[in-house]
Amino acid sequence: MKVVELSGGVGGARLARGLAKIQEVDLTLIVNVGDDEMIHGLRVSPDLDTVVYTLAGVEGPEGWGRHGDTFTANDELGRLGLDNRFRLGDLDLALNVYRSARLAAGETLSQVTDTVRRRFELVPLVLPATDDVIRTEVKSASGDWLSFQEYFVHRQHRDEVVEIRFLGAAESRPAPGAVGHIEEADVVVIAPSNPPLSIWPILAVPGIKEAVADHPRVTAISPLFGGRALKGPADRILASLGLPAGNQGVAKAYAGVADNLVIDTGDAADAALIHGLGVLVEDTLIKDLAASARLARAILGL
C-alpha cells in the first residue's frame, strides 16, 4: 500500500514511525519547511530533522533534537555573545553544518535530505514540501508580524495569532516527485500536526493542495484532546483565526481537502457535530511505537 503523509514535526514524526512499522506500507513523507530558519548562519530545518531523528529512533525525550546530545557549542556561542536561545545540540549542529555546506555547494534541499535519510538508514522517503525557501510568519494581536521561530521559540507562542502568511509560497514549486507521490498513493494521511502552522504551509505550495484535494482517500488526524492540544498552541490558533472550537475547527481547517477525520475517543461526542467528513473515533494518543502502529492500522483500515 502506497501511503503519503503530510507531516509537521513531533506529532507527524510519531505517526510516521507507526506507519513505517507496517510491513505492507510503502511510505513517503512530505514535510513542512515553513519553520526553516537561518541560525548562526546555518540552514536549520526543524521538522525535517525531527522526522528523520524519530524514524531513526534517536530523537530527544521531548520529541525533537537528538537523544543524549550535549550543548557545548551552544553554550560557547552564548558566552561569545550570540543569541543562543534556539538550542542546537552538538550532534544537531553537525547536521545543520552539513546541510548548509551542501546547499552552498549547489545541492537542493531534497537532495540533501535524501542523503541524510540514507545515512540514517531509513526506508521511508522523506521529502521537503519544496526546495524553495518559504517562511511562515504570524501576525500578533498587537499588529506585529513575527517569524515562526520568534513566535514559537523565543516568545513561547504566548501571542494571540490573528493572521498567518507563508512568504515565498506562491512562487515556490513542489519538491521533485512530491505531487507524483500524492497522485499515486493509495492513501494520503494528514498528520496530527498543528493545522495552520504545520500543514497549511505544505498546502500553500502550488500543486500540492490541488493534488491532495483531488485524491479520493485523504484522512486527517486531529491534534486535539478534549478540545485542546497536548502541547503547543493549535487550539488557540484555530480559535484566534476565527475557526470553530475543538474538532469542528480542525474539520474546517481541512475543508475541501480531507475526506475523513480521526478524533480521539475522549472527543467522541464531537462526531455528531462534524458534517461533510467521515469521522473515525480512535485513541489518538501516540505516546509510544505500539500506540502509533495501532493508530496507523486503524487509519489504513478506512
C-alpha positions in Angstrom: 0.0 0.0 0.0 1.4 3.4 -1.0 0.9 5.9 1.7 1.8 9.6 1.7 1.9 11.5 5.0 1.8 15.3 5.2 3.9 16.0 8.3 4.9 18.7 10.6 7.3 18.0 13.5 6.7 15.8 16.6 3.1 14.6 16.0 3.7 13.9 12.4 7.0 12.1 13.1 5.5 9.9 15.7 2.6 8.9 13.4 5.2 8.2 10.6 7.0 5.9 12.9 3.9 3.8 13.3 3.2 3.8 9.6 6.8 2.8 8.8 6.4 -0.2 11.2 3.7 -1.7 9.0 5.5 -4.0 6.6 2.9 -3.7 3.8 3.3 0.1 3.7 5.4 2.0 1.2 5.7 5.3 3.0 6.6 8.8 1.7 6.6 11.8 3.9 6.1 15.3 2.6 7.4 17.6 5.4 6.8 21.3 6.3 9.6 23.7 5.7 7.9 26.9 6.7 9.6 26.7 10.1 13.1 26.7 8.5 15.4 29.4 9.7 18.9 30.7 9.4 20.5 30.4 12.8 24.2 31.2 13.3 24.5 31.4 9.5 23.2 27.8 9.2 20.0 26.5 7.4 18.0 24.8 10.2 15.1 22.6 9.1 13.4 21.6 12.4 10.6 19.5 11.1 12.7 17.6 8.6 15.2 16.8 11.3 12.5 15.7 13.8 11.0 13.3 11.2 14.5 11.8 10.5 15.5 11.5 14.1 12.2 9.9 15.1 12.2 7.4 12.3 15.7 6.5 13.2 14.8 6.2 16.9 17.4 8.8 18.1 15.0 11.7 18.9 15.3 13.6 22.2 12.9 13.0 25.1 10.7 15.9 24.1 10.4 14.6 20.6 12.9 17.0 19.0 16.7 17.2 18.9 18.9 14.1 19.5 18.8 11.8 22.4 21.8 12.2 24.7 23.0 15.3 22.9 25.3 17.8 24.5 25.3 21.6 24.2 28.9 22.6 24.5 28.9 24.6 21.2 25.6 26.2 22.0 26.8 27.3 25.4 30.1 28.6 24.0 28.1 30.6 21.4 26.2 32.3 24.2 29.4 33.0 26.1 30.7 34.8 22.9 27.6 37.0 22.9 25.4 35.3 20.3 21.7 34.7 20.9 21.6 31.0 21.6 18.0 30.7 22.8 17.3 28.4 19.9 19.2 25.5 21.5 21.1 23.4 19.0 22.8 20.3 20.5 26.2 19.4 19.2 25.0 16.4 17.1 22.1 18.5 15.8 24.6 21.3 15.0 26.7 19.0 12.9 23.7 18.0 10.8 22.9 21.7 10.2 26.5 22.4 9.2 26.4 19.5 6.8 23.1 20.7 5.3 24.3 24.3 4.9 27.6 23.2 3.3 25.8 21.0 0.7 23.2 23.7 -0.1 26.1 26.2 -0.6 27.7 23.7 -2.9 24.6 23.7 -5.1 22.6 20.8 -3.9 18.9 21.1 -3.4 17.2 20.7 0.0 15.5 17.5 -1.2 18.9 16.1 -2.4 20.5 16.9 0.9 17.5 15.4 2.8 17.7 12.2 0.9 21.4 11.8 1.6 20.7 12.4 5.3 17.8 9.8 5.2 20.2 7.2 3.7 22.9 8.0 6.2 20.4 7.2 9.0 19.4 4.0 7.1 15.8 5.0 6.7 13.5 3.1 4.3 10.6 5.7 4.0 11.2 8.5 1.6 11.4 12.0 3.2 10.7 15.0 1.0 10.6 18.7 1.9 7.4 20.2 0.6 9.6 22.4 -1.6 13.2 23.0 -2.3 12.5 26.8 -2.4 12.6 29.0 0.7 9.2 29.7 2.3 8.7 31.4 5.6 5.8 31.1 8.0 5.0 34.4 9.7 2.3 35.1 12.2 0.6 38.4 12.9 0.0 39.1 16.6 -2.9 40.9 18.1 -0.6 43.9 18.6 -0.2 44.1 14.8 3.4 42.8 14.7 4.5 40.2 12.1 6.7 37.6 13.7 8.8 34.9 12.2 7.8 31.4 13.2 10.8 30.8 15.4 10.5 34.2 17.1 6.8 33.5 17.9 7.2 29.8 18.8 10.6 29.5 20.5 11.6 32.9 21.7 8.2 34.2 22.7 7.0 30.6 23.6 3.8 31.0 21.5 2.2 33.3 24.0 1.0 35.9 21.4 -2.6 35.7 20.1 -2.3 35.0 16.3 -4.8 36.8 14.1 -3.3 36.1 10.7 -0.8 33.8 9.1 1.2 34.2 5.9 3.7 32.0 4.0 6.2 34.2 2.3 7.6 32.8 -0.9 5.0 30.0 -1.1 3.2 31.4 -4.1 6.4 31.4 -6.2 7.6 28.0 -4.9 7.4 24.7 -6.7 6.8 21.3 -5.1 9.9 19.2 -4.4 10.6 16.8 -7.3 8.3 13.8 -7.1 6.1 15.2 -4.4 2.9 15.7 -6.5 3.5 12.4 -8.3 3.7 10.5 -5.0 0.4 12.1 -3.8 -1.3 11.2 -7.1 0.0 7.6 -7.0 -0.8 7.0 -3.3 -3.5 4.6 -2.2 -4.0 6.8 0.9 -3.0 10.3 1.9 -2.7 11.0 5.6 -2.6 14.4 7.2 -0.6 14.1 10.4 -1.8 15.2 13.9 0.2 18.4 13.5 -0.9 22.0 14.1 -3.2 22.6 11.0 -2.4 26.3 10.4 1.3 26.3 11.4 2.5 22.9 10.1 0.1 21.6 7.4 -1.1 24.8 5.8 2.5 25.8 4.8 2.7 22.4 2.9 -0.7 23.0 1.2 0.4 26.6 0.3 3.0 25.2 -2.2 1.2 25.4 -5.6 0.2 22.0 -6.9 0.3 20.2 -3.5 -3.1 21.3 -2.2 -4.7 20.6 -5.6 -3.2 17.1 -5.7 -4.4 16.3 -2.2 -7.9 17.8 -2.8 -8.3 15.6 -5.9 -7.2 12.5 -4.1 -10.2 10.2 -3.3 -8.9 9.0 0.1 -7.5 11.6 2.4 -7.6 11.1 6.2 -6.6 13.8 8.7 -5.9 13.2 12.3 -6.9 15.8 14.8 -4.2 17.0 17.2 -6.8 17.9 19.9 -7.8 16.1 23.1 -10.8 17.4 24.9 -10.7 20.4 22.6 -7.1 21.3 23.4 -3.6 20.5 22.2 -1.4 18.4 24.5 1.5 20.8 23.6 1.6 23.9 21.5 -1.0 26.4 20.5 -3.1 24.5 17.9 -6.4 25.0 19.7 -5.7 28.7 20.5 -4.7 29.5 16.9 -7.7 27.8 15.4 -9.9 29.9 17.6 -8.0 33.2 17.1 -8.2 32.7 13.3 -12.0 32.5 13.6 -12.4 28.8 13.2 -14.9 26.9 15.3 -13.8 25.5 18.7 -12.5 22.0 19.0 -12.6 19.3 16.3 -15.1 21.3 14.3 -12.3 23.8 13.8 -9.9 21.1 12.7 -12.5 19.9 10.2 -13.0 23.4 8.9 -9.2 23.9 8.6 -9.2 20.9 6.2 -12.4 21.7 4.3 -12.2 20.7 0.7 -9.0 18.7 1.3 -9.8 15.8 3.7 -12.4 13.1 3.3 -12.1 11.7 6.8 -11.2 13.0 10.2 -9.9 10.9 13.1 -10.7 12.2 16.5 -9.8 10.9 20.0 -12.1 8.7 22.0 -12.4 11.4 24.6 -14.0 13.6 21.9 -16.4 11.0 20.6 -19.4 13.4 21.1 -17.8 15.8 18.5 -18.5 13.2 15.8 -22.2 14.3 15.6 -21.1 17.9 15.2 -18.8 17.3 12.2 -20.5 17.4 8.8 -19.1 16.7 5.3 -16.4 14.3 6.6 -16.3 10.7 7.6 -15.4 10.6 11.3 -13.4 7.8 13.0 -13.1 7.7 16.8 -9.8 6.2 18.0 -7.3 6.5 20.8 -5.1 9.1 19.1 -2.5 9.5 21.9 0.6 8.1 20.2 3.0 8.1 23.2 5.0 5.1 22.0 5.7 3.0 19.0 3.0 0.4 19.8 0.3 3.1 20.1 1.5 4.7 16.9 1.4 1.5 14.9 -2.1 0.7 16.3 -3.4 4.1 15.2 -1.7 3.7 11.8 -3.5 0.4 11.2 -6.8 2.0 12.2 -6.3 4.8 9.7 -5.4 2.4 6.9 -8.4 0.4 7.7 -10.6 3.2 6.4 
